[in-house]
Amino acid sequence: MLVVAAPDVGEFGALSVTVWVMLVWLGVAGSAFIDAALTGAMRVLSATTTASLSTLVTPVSIVVAWSVLDEAPTWAAVAGSVVSSPEWRS
């Protein structure tokens, strides 16, 4: 992913401390929410079903950003979604 992000690395250097704090918070809070939702799902669904559904998080996020926020997906986002798919890791 460093190769994919390399062209945009200059943008990260220009961010203020406040923006960095917000980005870290977004990552931490977002991850905590997803983990809590998956833990709750495993109380009523099997672990296999929950794991299968969890693979939809990234593609659904891209679709929501595109349809609701009018933010067209970049090739890097699509590539990241494909690479994060469990089929590629096995």
Contacts in CASP RR format, 6 or more apart in sequence:
PFRMAT RR
TARGET T0000
AUTHOR 0000-0000-0000
METHOD contacts of the structure
MODEL  1
MLVVAAPDVGEFGALSVTVWVMLVWLGVAGSAFIDAALTGAMRVLSATTT
ASLSTLVTPVSIVVAWSVLDEAPTWAAVAGSVVSSPEWRS
1 80 0 8 1.000
1 83 0 8 1.000
4 76 0 8 1.000
4 79 0 8 1.000
4 80 0 8 1.000
5 76 0 8 1.000
15 23 0 8 1.000
34 54 0 8 1.000
34 57 0 8 1.000
38 50 0 8 1.000
38 54 0 8 1.000
41 50 0 8 1.000
41 53 0 8 1.000
42 50 0 8 1.000
45 53 0 8 1.000
51 86 0 8 1.000
55 85 0 8 1.000
55 86 0 8 1.000
58 80 0 8 1.000
58 81 0 8 1.000
58 84 0 8 1.000
59 81 0 8 1.000
62 73 0 8 1.000
62 77 0 8 1.000
62 78 0 8 1.000
62 81 0 8 1.000
65 71 0 8 1.000
65 73 0 8 1.000
66 72 0 8 1.000
66 73 0 8 1.000
82 88 0 8 1.000
END
